[in-house]
Structure formats: C-alpha cells, structure tokens
Amino acid sequence: MSIRVKRRLDILKITTTHEDRVEIDKEIERRTNQYCDNGIDKITDAELIQIVGYIRDRKKKKEMVAIA
C-alpha cells in the first residue's frame, strides 16, 4: 500500500479502508503503467476521486452478488 496515495487521500479528506486503498493503488498502477507511488503524481485530484468512486461501486456490486 502506498503511503503517498494514503497521504493524498487524507489531504482530500477521503476515508477508505485498507482493502480499498490496495485496490486504489492497483488502479493507479493500471492507469499510469507505473508503481503507485510514482503514478500518483500523474493522477489529478478529480481522477483520484473518480478512481475511489469506481472502487467503491465495484465493492458494492460484489457485496450485492454475495447477498443474492
């Protein structure tokens, strides 16, 4: 888990779970083709907020499938 990503989320006042941050790191790496500590510099605040929303939506869908 990236400390720099966590710090940036804290600056934006976005609270996440450890599991969410791991997924956020992976998504940053996927989008930038770089390790998340380096890739976070290439991601705007708006993109980071979008990534967080994407991860949370995906998590909700998994929970809905597990309940059904």
C-alpha distance (Angstrom), angle and dihedral (degrees) to the residues before:
residue distance angle dihedral
M1 . . .
S2 3.76 . .
I3 3.78 118.4 .
R4 3.81 90.0 -161.3
V5 3.81 91.5 55.1
K6 3.82 90.7 47.9
R7 3.80 90.2 49.7
R8 3.81 91.2 50.6
L9 3.80 91.2 49.5
D10 3.81 89.1 50.7
I11 3.82 90.8 51.8
L12 3.81 88.9 52.9
K13 3.84 88.8 46.5
I14 3.80 91.9 -122.1
T15 3.79 113.6 150.3
T16 3.79 117.6 -152.9
T17 3.76 139.0 167.5
H18 3.78 122.0 -112.0
E19 3.81 89.4 -107.4
D20 3.81 90.9 52.8
R21 3.82 91.5 50.4
V22 3.79 91.1 52.1
E23 3.82 89.4 53.3
I24 3.82 91.2 44.8
D25 3.81 89.4 53.0
K26 3.80 90.6 51.3
E27 3.80 91.9 49.2
I28 3.82 91.8 49.9
E29 3.81 89.2 50.4
R30 3.81 90.5 48.8
R31 3.81 93.8 49.6
T32 3.81 97.3 43.6
N33 3.82 101.2 30.6
Q34 3.79 87.2 -132.7
Y35 3.79 136.9 101.0
C36 3.81 107.1 -81.1
D37 3.85 94.4 -112.7
N38 3.81 88.6 59.9
G39 3.78 96.6 33.8
I40 3.80 94.3 55.1
D41 3.81 88.4 72.4
K42 3.81 89.3 60.6
I43 3.82 93.8 51.2
T44 3.81 120.0 86.0
D45 3.79 121.7 -139.9
A46 3.80 89.6 -107.5
E47 3.82 91.2 52.4
L48 3.81 91.0 48.4
I49 3.80 90.8 51.4
Q50 3.81 88.6 49.2
I51 3.82 90.8 50.6
V52 3.82 91.2 50.5
G53 3.81 90.2 50.6
Y54 3.79 91.0 48.2
I55 3.82 92.0 51.1
R56 3.81 92.6 46.8
D57 3.81 92.2 48.5
R58 3.80 91.1 49.3
K59 3.81 90.0 49.5
K60 3.82 91.0 51.3
K61 3.81 91.0 50.9
K62 3.81 90.9 51.9
E63 3.80 90.3 50.4
M64 3.81 91.2 49.4
V65 3.81 91.0 51.9
A66 3.81 91.0 48.2
I67 3.83 91.1 52.5
A68 3.80 94.5 47.9
